[in-house]
Amino acid sequence: MKLELKTLSCGYKENLIVNQISLKIISGEIVCLLGPNGVGKTTLFKTILGFLKSKNGEILLDGEDITKFSREKLAKLIAYVPQSHTPPFPFKVIDVVIMGRTAHLKTFEAPKKIDYEIAEKALEDLNIGYLKDKSYTNISGGERQLVLIARALTQEPKLLVMDEPTSNLDFGNQIRVLAQIKRLSEKGLGVLMTSHSPDHVFLCSSKVVLLQRDNKFTVGTIDEVMTEQNLSSCYGVKIKIISTNVNGAVVKSCIPMLNTDEGKGVFK
């Protein structure tokens, strides 16, 4: 599978938000979108998913223009994982996950045995099969996010589009969700996700898109994009990148340089 954006421009009415971005995502890759609020991450997602019409450029999936796909065909190829939410009714977890089979069912058709088997396998693949009969409203935030991922997997897509999959999660649950996302990519699934944490890129991403204001963006590998200069410019704060050797592996992380009234960095 290969999703390709070719000089894609998108926005609302006359307001151009993202201008002429080009990007390729292939099976097994995790591509992370970084950037401050309001630079177009959600707008780009909505355009890829067909909720917004592009201003210019192309969106190709295995060489085909996805704007010509039916909603059903697109749903069988690309699955969307929203930020965690609380539904108004206490559905069982299995009922939430089985909703992912909608794209494969006819109008008013009830899920069959095979659909439940696919849903249960998605739960097992994420190591949350024990949640099957629990109420979705009574499980933890991290578990809910994994359930939403299971629902997306039940669509049997080629690409996962994930909007801040670790938002509102505690540190431990963030890492657990990221670990599952990395496992899915290792099984051949392509992932396009947004994050507000640059450290998440170092933990699991293959490539990164750094969106900035005034239609500026940088696309490339982690080493090419995740520099102190690029991140400091993007977020408007001074950032240092430190490297730590853990059992022979180099782990990088970002450190914001807090300033005192005298303008001197707290971290030296």
Summary of the structure (lengths in Angstrom):
residues: 268
radius of gyration: 19.6
end to end distance: 45.4
largest distance: 67.3
contacts: 837
relative contact order: 0.16
helix: 37%
strand: 29%
